[in-house]
């Protein structure tokens, strides 16, 4: 299992679901030759980026890097999101600048069931 636990958040899953739906609509538009379906699907794919970003900023995402196993569950909300995450492009685009350096917390994660 990956130590980084990337994308296992409400923001990640919701954004992926909206992008998948949009891709399906684009595919249907290609198969049927429907311009409205192509445009609608492209709008859904673009909206998936915005949905993911808004959910990340509201605390349903996660900062970049390693998380302890206790924070791996899908319903774990990030309480530090308001101040911004160090090294996070989404937070930087929103004007949230965290001053602390990026800290990887790999030492708190056991690498095997034996540890």
N, C-alpha and C positions, 0 to 999 in steps of 0.2 A: 504494500500500500504506500502511496506517496506521502511524504512528510508535509507537503505543501497544502494538500486539501483544496486545490484550486477549484473555484466555481461551485462548491457545495453549499450554496446559500440561496435564500429566497430570491435575491436579485439575479443570481446566475441562472437558476432554473426558470424563472419567469421570462427573462430576456431570451433564453434559448427557446422556450415554447413559442413566444411571439415571432421570433425569427424563423422557426420551423414552419409555423402557419403561413407566414409571408412567403417563404420559399415554395410551399405547396401551391399557393395561389398563383405565384409567378409561373410555376410549372404547368398548372392548368391553363393559364393564359397562353403559354407557348403552344400547348397541345391543341387548344381550340382556336387560336388566332385572335384572341380577344384582347384588344388594347386596354379596355378598362380593368381587366383582371391583371394585366402586366403592371399597370400603374398602381393599382390597389395593393398588389403584392409587394411592389417596391416600397410603397409607403409603409406597409407593415414591417418590412425589414428595417427601414430607417427608424421607425418608432421603437423597435426592439432595443436599439442603442440608447434611446432616450429613457425608456422604461427602466432599463438596467442601471443607468446612471442615477436616475432619481431615487430608485430603491437603495442603491449603494450610499448615496448621500443621506438618506433617512435612517441609515443604520442596519439595513437588511443585507448589506454586502459584507466585505471583510477587507482588512488592510492587506497589502501585498506581503508575501513571505510566509513563514511557518507559524502555525497556530498550535497551541497545546491541544491534546486529545479531548479535553473537557469542553472545548469550544467547537468541536467538529459537527455537532448535531445541526440539522437544518434550521431549527427554530432559534438558534443562538443569535441574539441581536448584538451588534457592535455598539457599545456605549461611548466609544471614543470618536465616532464618526463626525460629530459636530465640529471638533477642532481640526479635523483633517488628518490624513494618514501620511506619514513621511514616505516619500518616494511614490505616491499615488498620483497618476496622471489625472484621474477623474476628480480628485479633490483639488488638484492644482487648477484645473479648468474652472472649477466652481469658486476659486478664490480662497480656498481653505488651505492655508500654509501651516503645516506642522513644523515646529522648530527642532524637534528631537531627531536624532539620526535613526536610520532604519535598524531595528534590532531583530535579529533572528533568534527565536527561542527554541532552537533545536535541542538544547540540553535538557529541556523539560519533557521531551517526548521519548518514550522508550522505543528502541528500534526493533525489538523482537518481543514476543510474548514471554521470553525467559527473563528479560531484564526487570 
